[in-house]
Amino acid sequence: MISDLTLYREGDYNKEMANQTFLTREGYEKLRKDIDALKEQKRELSKMIGEAREQGDLRENAGYQYAKEKQAEVMRRIADIESKLGNAQLIDDTKIAKDEVRIGATVTFVESASGAEMTYTFVGQEESDPSAGKLSVHSPLGEGFLGHKSGETVTINLPAGKKQFKITKIER
């Protein structure tokens, strides 16, 4: 568990952080379920490969070739997830400042030019899903908001240019 998670404002970079995967408990459990499902898929593919071997000449056996390629892909995904879990730092909400934008915070903000109000939860890169309201703290918006407090107006460099946002609410 992270006892004192310090994330940096835009422009700062910590190489140690680049090797870590920050996850909420929910994100960690999702990756565990994904890896369990992939391991089951690997078992099924091993069974398919065994059955295909029994059919004879493997060079002309499309089922065997497909199963071997699929198994290699599944094994790569398993290794990738295991690496992420091995480098995972679980976010302990009780130890993170509640009045600042940090990983795990749900932030409501208004884009100054359009007046559009948006709410996102800032998460680690592995949990990022903008359509579900989850943005990576490594995204331009995430990096721009980190460390700021409710009521502050923040100017963020986005791919579409600089934009100003006013933070209206921070929740955990």
QUIWO-V668336 format. One line per field, one symbol per residue. ss: DSSP state (a for helix, b for strand, c for the rest). phi: phi as a letter, one per 30 degrees, with the letter a starting at -180 (. if undefined). burial: + if it has 16 or more other C-alpha atoms within 10 Angstrom, else -. Layout:
ss = ???
phi = ???
burial = ???
//
This chain:
ss = ccccccccccccccaaaaccbbbcaaaaaaaaaaaaaaaaaaaaaaaaaaaaaccccccccaaaaaaaaaaaaaaaaaaaaaaaaacbbbccaaaccccbcccccbbbbbbcccccbbbbbbbcaaacbaaacbbbcccaaaaaacccbcccbbbbbbccbbbbbbbbbbbc
phi = .dcbdcccdejdbbdddddccdbdeddddddddddddddddddddddddddddddjeddccdddddddddddddddddddddddddcdcddcedccedcbdbejdcccbcdedcidcbbbccbdedceaedciccddcdededddeidcejdcbcbdcedjdbcbcdcabbc
burial = ----+-++-+---------+++++--++--+---+--++-++--+--++--+-----------+--++--+--++-++--+--++--++++++--++--++++++++++++-------++++++++++-----++++++-++++++++++--++++-------+++++++-+
//
